[in-house]
Amino acid sequence: MNNKIKILHLEDSINDSVLIRSMIDKGGIVYDYFWAVNEKDYLSGLY
């Protein structure tokens, strides 16, 4: 069973994205992280 989750984060600030990712890492969560900076990237990350 694969317990890895996929996270799609819509955020226009790289600093905020790094902060969120570091908080997730501290939680020990196994994940794939996809960062989207605009609507187009976000929508393509959904598929």
C-alpha positions as CSV (number, residue, x, y, z in Angstrom):
1,M,0.0,0.0,0.0
2,N,1.3,3.4,-1.0
3,N,0.9,5.9,1.9
4,K,2.4,8.8,0.0
5,I,0.1,11.8,-0.4
6,K,0.1,14.4,-3.2
7,I,0.1,18.0,-2.2
8,L,-0.7,20.7,-4.8
9,H,0.1,24.1,-3.3
10,L,-1.1,27.3,-5.0
11,E,1.2,30.0,-3.7
12,D,2.8,33.0,-5.4
13,S,5.6,33.4,-2.7
14,I,8.5,31.1,-2.8
15,N,9.3,31.9,0.9
16,D,5.8,30.9,1.9
17,S,6.1,27.7,-0.1
18,V,9.4,26.8,1.6
19,L,7.9,27.5,5.0
20,I,4.9,25.3,4.4
21,R,7.0,22.5,3.0
22,S,9.4,22.6,6.0
23,M,6.3,22.3,8.3
24,I,5.1,19.3,6.4
25,D,8.6,17.7,6.6
26,K,8.7,18.2,10.4
27,G,5.4,16.2,10.6
28,G,7.1,13.2,9.1
29,I,4.6,13.0,6.2
30,V,5.6,11.1,3.1
31,Y,4.5,13.2,0.2
32,D,5.0,14.5,-3.4
33,Y,4.9,18.3,-3.4
34,F,3.8,20.3,-6.4
35,W,4.0,24.1,-6.3
36,A,1.8,26.2,-8.5
37,V,2.3,29.9,-8.8
38,N,-0.7,30.7,-11.0
39,E,-4.0,29.3,-12.1
40,K,-2.6,27.7,-15.3
41,D,0.0,25.7,-13.3
42,Y,-2.6,24.8,-10.7
43,L,-5.1,23.5,-13.2
44,S,-2.5,21.4,-14.9
45,G,-1.4,20.1,-11.6
46,L,-4.8,18.7,-11.0
47,Y,-4.4,16.1,-13.8
